[in-house]
Amino acid sequence: MNVYLEQLKKAIEVYAPNIEKEHVESFLQIANYKKIKKGEILVHIGDSPKELYFIISGLVRSYYIDINGNDVTRYFITENSFCCAEMLLMKKPFDCCFEALENCNLLCFDGSSFKSLTSQNINYMKAYISALEQSLIYKIERENSFLLKSAVERYLDFKKIHLDLEKRVNQSHIASYLGITPVSLSRIRRTIKEEN
C-alpha cells in the first residue's frame, strides 16, 4: 500500500499544503486496493455507497438518466482525484451512476472511517473543507457556463480545463457533458479546425 503514498500525498497537498507524511500514512491504513474494468459501474443509481474512492489510474464518469431517458454526463474523474465524495454528505440513495471509462486502479476508503479520521485530524479537516470549497466553485462555474456561455465557449473551456481528456473520452459523453448533441459537437470541432 505504501507504493501509493507519494501519489496520495501529492493529491492531498492540493487541498492541504505541507501535510505530514505520517498523516497520509494514517489515511492509507484505512484504505483497500480495488481494480475495476472498463465499462463496469462503480456505483449504480439507487445505491447508497459506503465508500470513497481515490483513482490511482484510469478514468471514471459520473452520469444520470434524465426524464427523457437520456444519459447525461455530470463530470469526469481522472487520476489523482477522489470519487463518490457525495456519499459523505448525502443521506439518500444516489441519483447518478459512476462508470469506469478505462480500466481503473482505486484506493477505497470506508466512509465512516474517513469521517472519523477527518474529525480527529485538523490537517484532514482543512483538506476536506478545501475540497468542498473547490467542488462548490466547480458547480457554480459549471452552472454559469450553461447560463452565460455558448456551446462553442463551453467546448473551448472543456478543452482548456481537461487538456488531454478529449482523446480518452467518447464524443457522445463529451457532448452530453456540454449539453449538446454529438452532431453539434462534430460541427463545432469542424468549424474550429477550419478557423485555425
N, C-alpha and C positions, 0 to 999 in steps of 0.2 A: 504493500500500500504506500510505503514511503517514496516509491518511484514517482508518485503524483504530487509529492509535497511542494516542490517548487512551482509547478503549474498552478496548483490551487492557491498557493501564497500570492502569486502574481495577480490572479483573478480577484482575490480578496483585497489586495492592496489598492485596486482601483477605487474601492469604497472606503478602505481604512489604511491609508499610507502608514508605513512604519510598524505594521503589525508584527509581533514577535513570532519567530519560527515555532516556538513551543505552543503558542495559541493555535496555530494551524495544525500542529500535530494532534492536539486535543480534538480538533474538528475532525481530523481523519480517523480518529479512534471510533467515531460513531458511524463511519461510512462502510458501505459494502460495494463491491465491484459488480457491474452488470453489463452484459452485451445484448444489444438488440439489432435485428437485421433490418435492412432497408424495406419499407412497406409495413413494418409492424406498428401497431398502435400501442403507445406507451400508456395513454390514458384515454378511455372512451367517454363519450357523452353519457352523463348519468353516474359516472364513477365518483367516489369520494376518496381521492387518493390520500395516502398517509405518508407519502414520501416526497422529498425534494431531490432534484437531480442536478448534478454538475456534469456538463458534457466535456469529456476528455478529448474525444474526437468524434466527428460526424456532424450531422445537421438534422434538426427537428423542426417541424412546422406545427403551429397551433392553428386550428380552424374550427369553424362551426357550420352548421347547416341552417340556412336562412328559411324564412316562412315559405318560400317557393321551392325548397328542396335543393338550392344551390350550395355548393361547397365554397365557403368564403374564408380566405386566409387572413388570420389576425396578425400573426408575425412569425418570423423565422428565428430560431435559436441556434447559434453556432458554437464552435469550440470555445472553451474557457468561459462559458456562461452558465447561469443557473436556469433551471427549467421547472415549471409547475410550482413556482413560488406562491401562486394564488392560494394554494392549499393552506398556507399559513394564516391567511386572512379570512377565507370563506368557510362558512359552516354548513354550506349546502352542496349538493352534487354539482359537478362541473357541467356547464352547458356547451363545452367545446371538447375537441379531441387534440391529442398530441401524437403526431405521426413521425416516424423516422424516415427522412428522405434519403438517408445514406446509412450504411452500417455504422452503428454508434457504440462507443465505449463510454460508460457512465459511472459516476460515483453516486450511490443512493444514500440519502440521509433520512432517517426516521424523523418525521415532522415534530413529534413531541420532544424527542431528544434534542433536536435542533433548537426549538423554542427555549428549552430549559438551559441549554448552553448559552444562548444569546442573552437570556435574562441574568445569568451569573457572571458574564464577562463584558465589561464596558467596551472593549475593542469590537467584539462581535455586535453589540448593541449599536455602536456607531456605524459599523458596516451595514447592518440591517436597515437602519434609518436612511443612510445614504442611498442604498439600493432602492428603497421605497420611493425616495425623492426622485431618483433617476427614472424610475418606472412611471411616476406621475407626470414628469416632464415629457417623456416619450408619448404618453397618451394624449396630453394636451396638444403637443405639436402635431401628432397624427390627426387629431380631430380638426385642428386649424387648417391642415393641408387639404382636407376634404371640403371645408367651408370656404377657403380663400384661394386655393390654387387650382390650376387647370390640370388635366390628366398628364399633359406633357411635363409640366413642372413637377408633379408628383413622381413621374418616372425618372426625371433627371435627379431629383432628391434621392430616390431609391438607389440609383447608380453611384451617387456620391457617398452615401452613408454605408451601403452594403457592397463596397468595392467589387470583389470577385464573385459575389453570390449569384449573379445572373448566369454564370457558366455552370453553376451547380444545381439550379432550380428549374423545374418545368415552367414553360411560358404561361400555362394556364394558372399556375399558382401565383406567379408574379402579377398577372392580370387581375386576379381576384383580390390580391393584396392592394392593388392600386384602385380597385373599384371600377374596372373597365373589362371589356370582353377581350379574349385573345386576338380577335381580328383587329380591334382598335389598337392593341399593343403592337402588333405587327406593323400597322400603318404608322404609328408614332416612331418606331425604330427605323423604318424605311425613310421617313421624312428627315429624321435627324442625320442619318447616314448620307443622304443626298445633299444636305446643307453643309456637311463637313468636307 
